Amino acid sequence: MTQSRPPLPPVIAVTSPTAARIAAHCAAELARQALLLCPQEAAAFGGPSWYRELVDAAARQSSAQLFAGLDAGGDAGLALEALHLRLDVVIFSGPEGTTERLRRLGESLGQQVLTDMPAALHLTGRDPEAACRAWLERS
């Protein structure tokens, strides 16, 4: 029997402290949970520890319940580091055997390892706060 995973909260891709604060503010204002996801290109640049702190700082500045996620692409080392730092969701698109080992480790720690990027709002554009509010209200 396959165990079903709980649904993800609305996913917002953020790459900066400003975007994380906007997402946290909107989530708190609407009393919604949110998964802040670090896209692959930012994950390789900043690393999982930088992203963990970015999400934690945004959560401290708001009353929002935030979860942290990271897209590691095919980089198993980056995925493993994200799991050790207790990021809630890790996306890994590498070899199947490695994916299964990472998935088992994640499950043992209460984390999810996915192979595909979930639908996400990327906070860009002229009015990211309005876009974020609309995304959270729809999700």
C-alpha positions, 0 to 999 in steps of 0.5 A: 500500500502506498502512503499518500503525502499531504498536499503542499501549501501554496508554493512561492519561488523566492530568491532574495530576502525582500521576496521572502519578506513579501511572501511571509507578509502576504501569508500572515495577512491571509492566515495561510501557510506557504512553502518558500522554494529556492529555484535551482539557479539560486540554490547553486549560487546561495546554497541550502544554509543561506536559503534556510536562514532566508526563510527562517528570517522571514518567518521571524519577522511575521506570524506566517507559518512558512516551510522551506524548499529547495530545487537541487536539480541533479546535484545530490550533494546539494540535495543531501545538504538541504535534507541535513539542514531540515528543509521541508521539501527537496526537489531532486532530478538526478538518477533514480537510485540516488532519488530513492536513497534521498527519498528514504532519508527525507521520509525518515526525517519527516521531509519530502523529496520530489522529482518535479517542481510543483506549480509555483508563483515566481515573485517578479514583476511590477507588483509582487505583493498583489501577485502573491496575495492573489496566488495565496487566495487562489491556492 
